[in-house]
């Protein structure tokens, strides 16, 4: 199973590292990552494998949201199936 994590906010040192550390802590593997900085704004989307996720998916979503709040970022985490359904034409 996969999930999509999006991160947006003001650019700062260590954003990718903080998100990757939280993923590692929860045994979530990063499959693909794309990031961009436009002026002072950071945007990233990650595709992650959640097959070995430690704990529930809901708890992981909450942990990522909290990480974003602590860092002054908006971090959204959703199951790949939901992401695909939302973006289907």
Secondary structure, 3 states (H helix, E strand, C coil): CEEEEEEEEECCCCHHHHHHHHHHHCCCEEEEEEEEEECCEEEEEEEEECCCCCCCHHHHHHHHHHHHHHHCEEEEEEEHHHHHHHCCC
